[in-house]
Amino acid sequence: MSTPPMERREFLKFSVAASGGLLIGLYLPGASKLAVAEARSGSIFMPNAFLRIGTDERVTVIVNHSEMGQGVYTALPMLLAEELDADWNKVGYESAPVDPKYNHPVFGMQITGGSSSVWSAFEQYRNAGAAARAMLIAAAAQQWNADPETLRTESGVVVDGTNRKLRYGQLAETAAKMTPPAKVTLKDPKTFKLIGTPVKRLDTPEKINGKAVFGIDVKNPGMLIAVVARAPVFGAKVKSFDDSHARNMPGVRKVAAVPSGVAVVADSFWQAKVARDAVRIDWDEGEMHAFSTRQMMQHFREQAKLPGKSVRRDGDPDAALAKAAQKIEAVYEVPYLSHLMMEPLNCAVDLRADSCEIWTGTQFQTVDRAAAAKVAGLPNEKVQIHTTFLGGGFGRRATPQSDFVVEAVHVAKAAGAPVKVVWTREDDMQGGWYRPAFLHAIVGSVDASGNPVSWKSRLVGQSIFAGTMFEGMMKDKGYDPAAVEGVDDLAYEIPNLAVEYHQAEVGVPVQWWRSVGHSHTGFATECFVDELAILAHKDPYQFRRALLTKHPRHLAVLDLAAQKAGWNKPLPKGRARGIAVHFAFESYNAQVAEVSVTDGKVRVHRIVSAVDCGHYVNPGIIAAQLEGGAIFAASAALFQELTFENGRLQQTNFHTFPVMRMHECPEIETHMVENNEKSGGIGEPGVPCTAPAIANAVFAATGKRIRKLPIRVTEAV
């Protein structure tokens, strides 16, 4: 099922409504009936859609982004609590319901992605906290018959000049009757007490004591479990199926055809899974039955020999190349990749005649609700999504087609009962929506002094926007901007530079993967910069420095990473270093990888990462995200590849698509550049540099260039 495109007018309407910052209104959609009743009675202070303060002193921050490990259930409450002057020990969080009040200020819909949660909410949540603080001060002034200008707040209390104190909970009823201020003054960053500090995460206790509810944990009264037999080849359709054995197995309640395949509904997961495997299905495999990634990449190589859609052109790269002292050509390949969340996909649905409730870990609430409503035959407002914790997302749980949610609603219709659809690890890996495979053909040259004079990139790969509601973003450009991000804005000062793109038409469903286009452009560009440096007989770090003189923030992270890694210091025998720098999601990252190669096996011993993400909220979360990003990217660089033969994916589980194990993990250091620039993203910028830093280190250790991922030294050039 495809989701209808969002009209530009509607997008702008959502954007304007959401970007207002402070959203006033006592009624908070999705709040418990008790909370709403208490708010109406005045015993709970609910000044806006993002905050609730009870007479018990509890401060609840409603978070409009999904928590998938990246820390928004802590970072966003920190923003609000800072301006509120709340007692951090009394601050909690709650997941926002689906409602336009919680739309992303830029994207105009409820979504978590693009490493945008914190920077997009930076002013929004601070405004919400500041407005509530002003109302609490006004309430205290009324009780004391005092001038509000003479009062101050600190750690959950309002204080006057004589040190009289009123706790926020004591002021809740009075404050609830106050008129929200039309305008608030935010704190000077120099006075911040919470923002910029490594406070402990609010969601950690629940995850330790087992109270945290992920989608896979959801248990509702009368709920059955379903497992779906999906097509072995993308685009295949069920011709017929024999469920005579499966439907008589223990616990099985129903076997039914659904658009995605055949669903088996049972009392337990294992009963559903075993019965699913017993269903015999005759498939019409369609056009993809002979698909091979080997043949696809060969076709990509042929396409790369031809001119593509022009993305960027500075100077005359062809003329400069013809006159250059030396030139070099390289072709880089990256494979399809699975998101491989630790929690496989799942979705619970309670579908009734006049309502539909959904429990799932989603990154895409607005779109998922609209898609579910269409299948259920209900208006949007009759569908409610309860966003659980996400056991990883990396983009997979933000599918424009809402595939796993739509499927679950279809299964619920067929089951006629509350049902939870659970994907096995094999289902999850083989279910599509991968990071697209890409090929980069690059040619560059240097003059007699070793200075680069030309660079020409030609990319071939699938679009993640084509066929989705985001296809309109390609209209003016004529190409998918996500396919070329990271090379279209290449910061290196090369006078003659061109970027071209061939949009490949392949039947494998693809979408964003952590760091999106930067995941492959970072690898190709940073490896090729190294190749130019060696061609010019220059140090790779110094070579980059000379090309970034007009980009101080690039230089700052590059220098910091090199300094902390001891770039010029000797290493133990057999070890070597590689370096990379990249700009993505409004943040700058540089990494130095230290590796050794023994019998063709690469061991990464150390990664030093430097980041400039502007004005940050919690340095502990930033370190965790960069460490996680490096491990995520290193796993892909060293081990991961999805391949197809005869239309069938060859990889099924961790044994054929490994992740880095604890004993393989390098020592990872994170260093931050301090400044007061606008906040940038942090969940994804730590990914693009890892693969090229490792690949460049492998060259330094072995003299062999890595131009294809995953890294196989025996195939290097």
WOFEN-V350108 format. One line per field, one symbol per residue. burial: + if it has 24 or more other ideal C-beta (glycine too) atoms within 12 Angstrom, else -. A space follows every 10 residues. Layout:
BEGIN
burial->???
END
This chain:
BEGIN
burial->+-+--+---- +--+---+-- ++++-+-+++ +---+--++- --++++++++ +++++-++++ ++++++++++ ++++++++++ ++++++-+-+ ++++++++++ ++++++++++ ++++++++++ ++++++++++ ++++++++++ +-++---+-- +++-++++++ -----+++++ ++++++-+-+ +--+-++-+- -+-+++--+- +++------- -+++++++-- --++++++++ ++++-+++-- +-+--++-+- ++++++++++ +++++++++- +++-++-++- +-+----+-- +-+--++--+ +-++---++- ++----+--+ +--+-+++++ ++++++++++ ++++++++++ +----+++++ ++++++++++ ++++++-+-+ --++++++++ ++++++++++ ++++++++++ +++++-++++ ++++++++++ ++++++++++ ++++++---- ++++++++++ ++++++++++ +-++----++ ++++++++++ ++++++++++ ++++-+++++ ++++++++++ ++++++++++ ++++++---+ +-++++++-- +-++++++++ ++-++-+--- ----++++++ ++++++++++ +++++++--- -+++++++++ ++++++++++ ++++++++++ ++++++++++ ++++--++++ +-----+-++ -----+-+++ +++-----++ ++++++++++ ++++++++++ ++-+++++++ +++--+-
END
